[in-house]
Amino acid sequence: MTTIKLCIADDHTLYRTGIINMMADFKDCEIVFEAEDGKTIIEKIGSSDKTIDICILDINMPGLNGYQTLKTIKQKWPDIKVLILSAYNNIHAIIKTLRCGTNGYMLKNCKPSELHEAILKVYHNGYYFPDFISGRMIYLLNNNSADIPVLTDEELDFLALCATDLTYKQIADIMCVSPRTIDKYSKVLFDKLNVRTRTALATFALNIGLDSSMTSAYKV
């Protein structure tokens, strides 16, 4: 029987320990090492003499977040597959990980059997995305629809913040851009989405599940 070599990075020690203990029941899997952040997991992969098949990553970690860690792993070790295990059931987060090259995305409230299935599918097939990864997300990622155009990461960030009571000046400060750039985002999105008001932008953001509370975690 083939043993799948895994590593895991999650900054919540209790949750990470629980996952590791639970996965002890997966007889075809072995956790080679663990870490509480992206920087440490990258260092451990680089210094290990064992081949890692799959790296399981959380998104919201201190230092290098999940997106940054995912991109680094894919650049340095393209043969390592990455499975995101996150609490974020959010189009914005999922699209971001897809663009960074993830091989799969699971929610932290999944059942042990579902996680095991995801690991096996990622290992054998190269990818695993459950049913909540809808066509609407692939839509935004691949521009396969005439109804919703492809949106850049910056535009998605801006849209998420439009669905708040922040002023454009405050949004500019959060995104570390000038007010003129914010005006540009607004005008471009008016054209792309065929709307003319910020309220319409906010409505669109809410309809596709953008979560403004996560915006700061998206920076890569």
C-alpha beads as a LAMMPS data file, in Angstrom:
LAMMPS data file: protein, C-alpha beads

220 atoms
219 bonds

1 atom types
1 bond types

-500.0 500.0 xlo xhi
-500.0 500.0 ylo yhi
-500.0 500.0 zlo zhi

Masses

1 110.0

Atoms # bond

1 1 1 0.000 0.000 0.000
2 1 1 1.314 3.430 -0.960
3 1 1 1.780 5.807 1.948
4 1 1 0.973 9.441 1.136
5 1 1 3.484 11.785 2.769
6 1 1 1.897 14.962 4.116
7 1 1 2.782 18.094 6.010
8 1 1 0.397 20.597 7.584
9 1 1 0.582 24.279 8.505
10 1 1 -2.051 25.887 10.728
11 1 1 -1.511 28.527 13.386
12 1 1 -4.169 27.115 15.736
13 1 1 -2.237 24.526 17.742
14 1 1 -5.294 22.788 19.164
15 1 1 -6.923 22.414 15.760
16 1 1 -3.677 21.323 14.090
17 1 1 -3.082 18.703 16.782
18 1 1 -6.642 17.474 16.415
19 1 1 -6.240 17.057 12.649
20 1 1 -2.973 15.171 13.105
21 1 1 -4.510 12.849 15.697
22 1 1 -7.548 12.249 13.511
23 1 1 -5.378 11.465 10.498
24 1 1 -3.634 8.741 12.455
25 1 1 -6.645 6.655 11.462
26 1 1 -5.832 7.178 7.778
27 1 1 -3.638 4.110 7.291
28 1 1 -2.486 5.265 3.854
29 1 1 -1.295 8.677 5.103
30 1 1 1.671 9.874 7.148
31 1 1 2.183 13.357 8.590
32 1 1 5.910 13.955 8.083
33 1 1 5.991 17.278 9.921
34 1 1 3.824 20.194 11.020
35 1 1 4.200 23.948 11.482
36 1 1 2.290 26.915 12.857
37 1 1 3.018 29.248 9.940
38 1 1 3.965 29.323 6.278
39 1 1 7.588 30.359 6.754
40 1 1 8.292 27.389 9.016
41 1 1 6.604 24.842 6.759
42 1 1 8.629 26.101 3.781
43 1 1 11.846 25.822 5.791
44 1 1 10.960 22.275 6.869
45 1 1 10.138 21.194 3.314
46 1 1 13.429 22.640 2.105
47 1 1 15.523 20.937 4.782
48 1 1 13.749 17.565 4.811
49 1 1 15.222 14.535 3.064
50 1 1 11.710 13.093 2.685
51 1 1 9.552 13.715 -0.363
52 1 1 6.309 15.495 0.470
53 1 1 3.309 14.529 -1.641
54 1 1 0.705 16.929 -0.258
55 1 1 0.934 20.032 1.907
56 1 1 -2.219 20.986 3.815
57 1 1 -2.451 24.730 4.432
58 1 1 -4.667 27.093 6.364
59 1 1 -5.202 30.528 4.771
60 1 1 -5.110 32.893 7.721
61 1 1 -1.658 32.461 9.268
62 1 1 0.780 35.031 10.708
63 1 1 3.777 36.060 8.628
64 1 1 3.377 34.205 5.358
65 1 1 -0.336 33.620 4.878
66 1 1 -1.746 30.633 3.015
67 1 1 -1.744 32.374 -0.352
68 1 1 1.909 33.396 -0.078
69 1 1 2.919 29.969 1.191
70 1 1 0.997 28.241 -1.606
71 1 1 2.662 30.370 -4.285
72 1 1 6.131 29.765 -2.812
73 1 1 5.613 25.996 -2.637
74 1 1 4.406 25.897 -6.247
75 1 1 7.417 27.924 -7.385
76 1 1 10.017 25.943 -5.456
77 1 1 8.496 22.444 -5.523
78 1 1 5.939 22.201 -8.363
79 1 1 5.492 18.463 -7.755
80 1 1 4.098 19.042 -4.268
81 1 1 0.318 19.211 -4.307
82 1 1 -1.414 21.662 -1.985
83 1 1 -4.766 21.181 -0.278
84 1 1 -6.268 24.250 1.379
85 1 1 -8.154 23.505 4.610
86 1 1 -9.877 26.718 5.617
87 1 1 -12.812 28.139 7.559
88 1 1 -13.503 30.556 4.684
89 1 1 -16.488 29.478 2.592
90 1 1 -16.048 32.504 0.418
91 1 1 -15.795 33.029 -3.325
92 1 1 -13.034 35.613 -2.937
93 1 1 -10.790 33.285 -0.928
94 1 1 -11.433 30.288 -3.160
95 1 1 -10.715 32.200 -6.368
96 1 1 -7.522 33.540 -4.810
97 1 1 -6.259 30.050 -3.965
98 1 1 -7.198 28.775 -7.426
99 1 1 -5.172 31.562 -8.991
100 1 1 -2.241 30.696 -6.723
101 1 1 -2.334 27.090 -7.953
102 1 1 -4.053 25.059 -5.244
103 1 1 -4.936 21.447 -6.023
104 1 1 -7.914 21.384 -3.686
105 1 1 -10.004 23.337 -1.222
106 1 1 -11.834 21.976 1.833
107 1 1 -13.707 23.603 4.691
108 1 1 -12.590 22.981 8.264
109 1 1 -16.026 21.729 9.216
110 1 1 -15.731 18.777 6.827
111 1 1 -16.062 15.217 8.081
112 1 1 -12.904 13.083 8.527
113 1 1 -14.070 10.829 5.701
114 1 1 -14.423 13.876 3.407
115 1 1 -10.907 15.060 4.218
116 1 1 -9.571 11.567 3.567
117 1 1 -11.372 11.474 0.224
118 1 1 -9.945 14.880 -0.699
119 1 1 -6.393 13.756 0.114
120 1 1 -6.781 10.618 -2.000
121 1 1 -8.289 12.526 -4.927
122 1 1 -5.558 15.176 -4.827
123 1 1 -2.870 12.483 -4.681
124 1 1 -4.263 10.250 -7.428
125 1 1 -6.082 12.721 -9.692
126 1 1 -4.190 15.941 -9.030
127 1 1 -7.162 17.928 -7.758
128 1 1 -10.265 17.866 -5.561
129 1 1 -12.963 20.528 -5.279
130 1 1 -16.228 19.776 -3.448
131 1 1 -19.681 20.769 -4.609
132 1 1 -19.617 24.218 -3.007
133 1 1 -16.971 25.243 -5.563
134 1 1 -19.676 26.341 -7.954
135 1 1 -19.581 27.231 -11.611
136 1 1 -19.908 30.872 -10.571
137 1 1 -16.393 30.747 -9.107
138 1 1 -14.917 29.143 -12.201
139 1 1 -16.790 31.853 -14.055
140 1 1 -14.868 34.603 -12.317
141 1 1 -11.611 32.694 -12.647
142 1 1 -11.698 31.694 -16.316
143 1 1 -13.968 34.289 -17.929
144 1 1 -16.170 31.592 -19.443
145 1 1 -19.325 33.659 -19.132
146 1 1 -20.744 36.578 -21.027
147 1 1 -22.691 37.682 -17.943
148 1 1 -19.886 38.136 -15.389
149 1 1 -16.497 39.292 -16.611
150 1 1 -13.174 38.284 -15.123
151 1 1 -12.278 40.483 -12.171
152 1 1 -8.747 41.125 -10.976
153 1 1 -7.665 40.510 -7.396
154 1 1 -7.589 44.270 -6.791
155 1 1 -11.089 44.690 -8.196
156 1 1 -12.378 41.877 -5.978
157 1 1 -10.755 43.505 -2.941
158 1 1 -12.321 46.842 -3.871
159 1 1 -15.740 45.242 -4.373
160 1 1 -15.570 43.538 -0.980
161 1 1 -14.841 46.870 0.683
162 1 1 -17.596 48.610 -1.282
163 1 1 -20.090 46.454 0.631
164 1 1 -19.168 48.291 3.861
165 1 1 -19.760 51.789 5.202
166 1 1 -16.150 52.802 4.516
167 1 1 -15.554 55.898 2.428
168 1 1 -13.524 55.669 -0.783
169 1 1 -10.720 57.490 1.041
170 1 1 -10.717 54.843 3.791
171 1 1 -10.799 52.067 1.184
172 1 1 -7.788 53.646 -0.513
173 1 1 -5.903 53.649 2.795
174 1 1 -6.743 49.990 3.465
175 1 1 -5.685 48.941 -0.030
176 1 1 -2.546 51.150 0.144
177 1 1 -3.386 52.943 -3.097
178 1 1 -4.221 56.524 -4.006
179 1 1 -7.788 57.896 -4.160
180 1 1 -7.224 58.303 -7.907
181 1 1 -6.618 54.544 -8.205
182 1 1 -9.847 53.891 -6.286
183 1 1 -11.699 56.145 -8.728
184 1 1 -10.182 54.098 -11.550
185 1 1 -11.353 50.811 -9.982
186 1 1 -14.818 52.268 -9.599
187 1 1 -15.057 53.417 -13.220
188 1 1 -13.678 50.152 -14.581
189 1 1 -16.172 48.138 -12.544
190 1 1 -19.051 50.377 -13.604
191 1 1 -18.181 49.465 -17.187
192 1 1 -17.492 45.767 -16.542
193 1 1 -20.667 45.178 -14.544
194 1 1 -22.847 47.695 -16.407
195 1 1 -23.828 49.583 -13.248
196 1 1 -23.579 53.230 -12.244
197 1 1 -23.655 53.439 -8.441
198 1 1 -21.644 52.216 -5.476
199 1 1 -24.828 50.647 -4.108
200 1 1 -24.989 48.473 -7.223
201 1 1 -21.344 47.480 -6.725
202 1 1 -22.074 46.564 -3.108
203 1 1 -25.102 44.525 -4.146
204 1 1 -23.015 42.599 -6.674
205 1 1 -20.333 41.963 -4.028
206 1 1 -22.890 40.556 -1.610
207 1 1 -24.523 38.435 -4.315
208 1 1 -21.261 36.648 -5.112
209 1 1 -20.355 36.179 -1.449
210 1 1 -17.471 38.609 -1.002
211 1 1 -16.500 39.042 2.647
212 1 1 -14.870 42.360 3.496
213 1 1 -13.599 41.058 6.847
214 1 1 -11.079 38.884 4.996
215 1 1 -9.689 41.505 2.629
216 1 1 -6.454 42.122 4.563
217 1 1 -5.637 38.383 4.369
218 1 1 -5.720 38.428 0.589
219 1 1 -2.589 40.479 0.043
220 1 1 0.131 38.413 -1.630

Bonds

1 1 1 2
2 1 2 3
3 1 3 4
4 1 4 5
5 1 5 6
6 1 6 7
7 1 7 8
8 1 8 9
9 1 9 10
10 1 10 11
11 1 11 12
12 1 12 13
13 1 13 14
14 1 14 15
15 1 15 16
16 1 16 17
17 1 17 18
18 1 18 19
19 1 19 20
20 1 20 21
21 1 21 22
22 1 22 23
23 1 23 24
24 1 24 25
25 1 25 26
26 1 26 27
27 1 27 28
28 1 28 29
29 1 29 30
30 1 30 31
31 1 31 32
32 1 32 33
33 1 33 34
34 1 34 35
35 1 35 36
36 1 36 37
37 1 37 38
38 1 38 39
39 1 39 40
40 1 40 41
41 1 41 42
42 1 42 43
43 1 43 44
44 1 44 45
45 1 45 46
46 1 46 47
47 1 47 48
48 1 48 49
49 1 49 50
50 1 50 51
51 1 51 52
52 1 52 53
53 1 53 54
54 1 54 55
55 1 55 56
56 1 56 57
57 1 57 58
58 1 58 59
59 1 59 60
60 1 60 61
61 1 61 62
62 1 62 63
63 1 63 64
64 1 64 65
65 1 65 66
66 1 66 67
67 1 67 68
68 1 68 69
69 1 69 70
70 1 70 71
71 1 71 72
72 1 72 73
73 1 73 74
74 1 74 75
75 1 75 76
76 1 76 77
77 1 77 78
78 1 78 79
79 1 79 80
80 1 80 81
81 1 81 82
82 1 82 83
83 1 83 84
84 1 84 85
85 1 85 86
86 1 86 87
87 1 87 88
88 1 88 89
89 1 89 90
90 1 90 91
91 1 91 92
92 1 92 93
93 1 93 94
94 1 94 95
95 1 95 96
96 1 96 97
97 1 97 98
98 1 98 99
99 1 99 100
100 1 100 101
101 1 101 102
102 1 102 103
103 1 103 104
104 1 104 105
105 1 105 106
106 1 106 107
107 1 107 108
108 1 108 109
109 1 109 110
110 1 110 111
111 1 111 112
112 1 112 113
113 1 113 114
114 1 114 115
115 1 115 116
116 1 116 117
117 1 117 118
118 1 118 119
119 1 119 120
120 1 120 121
121 1 121 122
122 1 122 123
123 1 123 124
124 1 124 125
125 1 125 126
126 1 126 127
127 1 127 128
128 1 128 129
129 1 129 130
130 1 130 131
131 1 131 132
132 1 132 133
133 1 133 134
134 1 134 135
135 1 135 136
136 1 136 137
137 1 137 138
138 1 138 139
139 1 139 140
140 1 140 141
141 1 141 142
142 1 142 143
143 1 143 144
144 1 144 145
145 1 145 146
146 1 146 147
147 1 147 148
148 1 148 149
149 1 149 150
150 1 150 151
151 1 151 152
152 1 152 153
153 1 153 154
154 1 154 155
155 1 155 156
156 1 156 157
157 1 157 158
158 1 158 159
159 1 159 160
160 1 160 161
161 1 161 162
162 1 162 163
163 1 163 164
164 1 164 165
165 1 165 166
166 1 166 167
167 1 167 168
168 1 168 169
169 1 169 170
170 1 170 171
171 1 171 172
172 1 172 173
173 1 173 174
174 1 174 175
175 1 175 176
176 1 176 177
177 1 177 178
178 1 178 179
179 1 179 180
180 1 180 181
181 1 181 182
182 1 182 183
183 1 183 184
184 1 184 185
185 1 185 186
186 1 186 187
187 1 187 188
188 1 188 189
189 1 189 190
190 1 190 191
191 1 191 192
192 1 192 193
193 1 193 194
194 1 194 195
195 1 195 196
196 1 196 197
197 1 197 198
198 1 198 199
199 1 199 200
200 1 200 201
201 1 201 202
202 1 202 203
203 1 203 204
204 1 204 205
205 1 205 206
206 1 206 207
207 1 207 208
208 1 208 209
209 1 209 210
210 1 210 211
211 1 211 212
212 1 212 213
213 1 213 214
214 1 214 215
215 1 215 216
216 1 216 217
217 1 217 218
218 1 218 219
219 1 219 220
